[in-house]
Amino acid sequence: MTIPNLRGYELENQIYSAMSRVIVLWFSKIERDAEEWKQIQITLIGARLETANLEIIQGFPPLKSCETSEKQTQQGKRIQFAIYFDKGVMSFECENIACSEYSRKIRVLRSSEP
């Protein structure tokens, strides 16, 4: 599974988790020059939180990188989805990953505009 490039994105504070072991993560960024808001939604299927070792103050710290890898477990092959932050790491183990990308045109108000 190839994850879109998340450079410059921030992990949004809300993470959706269902009893059916579906976890949804949203990453977003505003490109002021292009006047565009972009969001990448990553859905982890058959997922569980594997590691969470990070410092959260008012939200998630800046995102450094994101990696996926396969690992062998007693249940068979699983995917590890790891998110690296300036201050820590959070990783999930899952059966599959689905990605969606969205963008919206926005109007960025400059301080000189009324």
Contact map, one row per residue, 1 for C-alpha under 8 A:
111000000000000000000000000000000000000000000000000000000000000000010000000000000000000000000000100000000000000000
111100000000000000000000000000000000000000000000000000000000000000010000000000000000000000000000000000000000000000
111110000000000000000000000000000000000000000000000000000000000000110000000000000000000000000000001000000000000000
011111000000000000000000000000000000000100000000000000000000000000000000000000000000000000000000000000000000000000
001111100000000000000000000000000000000000000000000000000000000000000000000000000000000000000000000000000000000000
000111111000000000000000001000000000000000000000000000000000000011000000000000000000000000000000000000000000000000
000011111000000000000000000000000000000000000000000000000000001110000000000000000000000000000000000000000000000000
000001111100000000000000000010000000000000000000000000000000001000000000000000000000000000000000000000000000000000
000001111110000000000000001110000000000000000000000000000000001000000000000000000000000000000000000000000000000000
000000011111000000000000001110000000000000000000000000000001011000000000000000000000000000000000000000000000000000
000000001111100000000000111100000000000000000000000000000001001000000000000000000000000000000000000000000000000000
000000000111111000000000111100000000000000000000000000000011000000000000000000000000000000000000000000000000000000
000000000011111000000000000000000000000000000000000000000011000000000000000000000000000000000000000000000000000000
000000000001111100000000110000000000000000000000000000000000000000000000000000000000000000000000000000000000000000
000000000001111110000011110000000000000000000000000000000000000000000000000000000000000000000000000000000000000000
000000000000011111000111100000000000000000000000000000000000000000000000000000000000000000000000000000000000000000
000000000000001111101111000000000000000000000000000000000000000000000000000000000000000000000000000000000000000000
000000000000000111111110000000000000000000000000000000000000000000000000000000000000000000000000000000000000000000
000000000000000011111100000000000000000000000000000000000000000000000000000000000000000000000000000000000000000000
000000000000000001111100000000000000000000000100000000000000000000000000000000000000000000000000000000000000000000
000000000000000011111110000000000000000000001111000000000000000000000000000000000000000000000000000000000000000000
000000000000000111111111000000000000000000111110000000000000000000000000000000000000000000000000000000000000000000
000000000000001111001111100000000000000000111011000000000000000000000000000000000000000000000000000000000000000000
000000000000001110000111110000000000000011110000000000000000000000000000000000000000000000000000000000000000000000
000000000011011100000011111000000000000011100000000000000000000000000000000000000000000000000000000000000000000000
000000000011011000000001111100000000001111000000000000000000000000000000000000000000000000000000000000000000000000
000001001111000000000000111110000000001110000000000000000000000000000000000000000000000000000000000000000000000000
000000001111000000000000011111000000111100000000000000000000000000000000000000000000000000000000000000000000000000
000000011100000000000000001111100000111000000000000000000000000000000000000000000000000000000000000000000000000000
000000000000000000000000000111110011110000000000000000000000000000000000000000000000000000000000000000000000000000
000000000000000000000000000011111111110000000000000000000000000000000000000000000000000000000000000000000000000000
000000000000000000000000000001111111000000000000000000000000000000000000000000000000000000000000000000000001000000
000000000000000000000000000000111111000000000000000000000000000000000000000000000000000000000000000000000000000000
000000000000000000000000000000111111000000000000000000000000000000000000000000000000000000000000000000000000000000
000000000000000000000000000001111111100000000000000000000000000000000000000000000000000000000000000000001111000000
000000000000000000000000000001111111110000000000000000000000000000000000000000000000000000000000000000111110000000
000000000000000000000000000111100011111000000000000000000000000000000000000000000000000000000000000000111100000000
000000000000000000000000000111100001111100000000000000000000000000000000000000000000000000000000000011110000000000
000000000000000000000000011110000000111110000000000000000000000000000000000000000000000000000000000011100000000000
000100000000000000000000011100000000011111000000000000000000000000000000000000000000000000000000001111000000000000
000000000000000000000001111000000000001111100000000000000000000000000000000000000000000000000000001110000000000000
000000000000000000000001110000000000000111110000000000000000000000000000000000000000000000000000111100000000000000
000000000000000000000111100000000000000011111000000000000000000000000000000000000000000000000000111000000000000000
000000000000000000000111000000000000000001111110000000000000000000000000000000000000000000000111110000000000000000
000000000000000000001110000000000000000000111110000000000000000000000000000000000000000000000111110000000000000000
000000000000000000011100000000000000000000011111000000000000000000000000000000000000000000000111000000000000000000
000000000000000000001110000000000000000000011111100000000000000000000000000000000000000000011110000000000000000000
000000000000000000001010000000000000000000000111110000000000000000000000000000000000000000011100000000000000000000
000000000000000000000000000000000000000000000011111100000000000000000000000000000000000001111000000000000000000000
000000000000000000000000000000000000000000000001111100000000000000000000000000000000000001111000000000000000000000
000000000000000000000000000000000000000000000000111110000000000000000000000000000000000011110000000000000000000000
000000000000000000000000000000000000000000000000111111000000000000000000000000000000000111100000000000000000000000
000000000000000000000000000000000000000000000000001111100000000000000000000000000000000111000000000000000000000000
000000000000000000000000000000000000000000000000000111110000000000000000000000000000101111000000000000000000000000
000000000000000000000000000000000000000000000000000011111001100000000000000000000000001100000000000000000000000000
000000000000000000000000000000000000000000000000000001111111100000000000000000000000000000000000000000000000000000
000000000000000000000000000000000000000000000000000000111111100000000000000000000000000000000000000000000000000000
000000000000000000000000000000000000000000000000000000011111000000000000000000000000000000000000000000000000000000
000000000001100000000000000000000000000000000000000000011111100000000000000000000000000000000000000000000000000000
000000000111100000000000000000000000000000000000000000111111110000000000000000000000000000000000000000000000000000
000000000000000000000000000000000000000000000000000000111011111000000000000000000000111000000000000000000000000000
000000000100000000000000000000000000000000000000000000000001111100000000000000000000111000000000000000000000000000
000000111110000000000000000000000000000000000000000000000000111110000000000000000011110000000000000000000000000000
000000100000000000000000000000000000000000000000000000000000011111000000000000000011110000000000000000000000000000
000001100000000000000000000000000000000000000000000000000000001111100000000000000011100000000000000000000000000000
000001000000000000000000000000000000000000000000000000000000000111110000000000001111000000000000000000000000000000
001000000000000000000000000000000000000000000000000000000000000011111000000000011110000000000000000000000000000000
111000000000000000000000000000000000000000000000000000000000000001111100000000111100000000000000000000000000000000
000000000000000000000000000000000000000000000000000000000000000000111110000000111000000000000000000000000000000000
000000000000000000000000000000000000000000000000000000000000000000011111000011110000000000000000000000000000000000
000000000000000000000000000000000000000000000000000000000000000000001111100011110000000000000000000000000000000000
000000000000000000000000000000000000000000000000000000000000000000000111111111000000000000000000000000000000000000
000000000000000000000000000000000000000000000000000000000000000000000011111111000000000000000000000000000000000000
000000000000000000000000000000000000000000000000000000000000000000000001111100000000000000000000000000000000000000
000000000000000000000000000000000000000000000000000000000000000000000001111110000000000000000000000000000000000000
000000000000000000000000000000000000000000000000000000000000000000000001111111000000000000000000000000000000000000
000000000000000000000000000000000000000000000000000000000000000000000111101111100000000000000010000000000000000000
000000000000000000000000000000000000000000000000000000000000000000000111100111110000000000001111000000000000000000
000000000000000000000000000000000000000000000000000000000000000000011110000011111000000000001111000000000000000000
000000000000000000000000000000000000000000000000000000000000000000111110000001111100000000111100000000000000000000
000000000000000000000000000000000000000000000000000000000000000001111000000000111110000000111100000000000000000000
000000000000000000000000000000000000000000000000000000000000000001110000000000011111000011110000000000000000000000
000000000000000000000000000000000000000000000000000000000000001111100000000000001111100011100000000000000000000000
000000000000000000000000000000000000000000000000000000000000001111000000000000000111110111000000000000000000000000
000000000000000000000000000000000000000000000000000001000000111110000000000000000011111110000000000000000000000000
000000000000000000000000000000000000000000000000000000000000111100000000000000000001111100000000000000000000000000
000000000000000000000000000000000000000000000000000001100000110000000000000000000000111110000000000000000000000000
000000000000000000000000000000000000000000000000000111100000000000000000000000000001111111000000000000000000000000
000000000000000000000000000000000000000000000000001111000000000000000000000000000111101111100000000000000000000000
000000000000000000000000000000000000000000000000111111000000000000000000000000000111000111110000000000000000000000
000000000000000000000000000000000000000000000000111100000000000000000000000000011110000011111000000000000000000000
000000000000000000000000000000000000000000000011111000000000000000000000000000011100000001111100000000000000000000
000000000000000000000000000000000000000000000011110000000000000000000000000001111000000000111110000000000000000000
000000000000000000000000000000000000000000011111000000000000000000000000000001111000000000011111100000000000000000
000000000000000000000000000000000000000000011110000000000000000000000000000011100000000000001111100000000000000000
000000000000000000000000000000000000000000011100000000000000000000000000000001100000000000000111110000000000000000
100000000000000000000000000000000000000001111000000000000000000000000000000000000000000000000111111000000000000000
000000000000000000000000000000000000000001111000000000000000000000000000000000000000000000000001111100000000000000
001000000000000000000000000000000000000111100000000000000000000000000000000000000000000000000000111110000000000000
000000000000000000000000000000000000000111000000000000000000000000000000000000000000000000000000011111000000000000
000000000000000000000000000000000000011110000000000000000000000000000000000000000000000000000000001111100000000000
000000000000000000000000000000000000011100000000000000000000000000000000000000000000000000000000000111110000000000
000000000000000000000000000000000001111000000000000000000000000000000000000000000000000000000000000011111000000000
000000000000000000000000000000000001110000000000000000000000000000000000000000000000000000000000000001111100000000
000000000000000000000000000000000011100000000000000000000000000000000000000000000000000000000000000000111110000000
000000000000000000000000000000000011100000000000000000000000000000000000000000000000000000000000000000011111000000
000000000000000000000000000000000011000000000000000000000000000000000000000000000000000000000000000000001111100000
000000000000000000000000000000010010000000000000000000000000000000000000000000000000000000000000000000000111110000
000000000000000000000000000000000000000000000000000000000000000000000000000000000000000000000000000000000011111010
000000000000000000000000000000000000000000000000000000000000000000000000000000000000000000000000000000000001111110
000000000000000000000000000000000000000000000000000000000000000000000000000000000000000000000000000000000000111111
000000000000000000000000000000000000000000000000000000000000000000000000000000000000000000000000000000000000011111
000000000000000000000000000000000000000000000000000000000000000000000000000000000000000000000000000000000000111111
000000000000000000000000000000000000000000000000000000000000000000000000000000000000000000000000000000000000001111
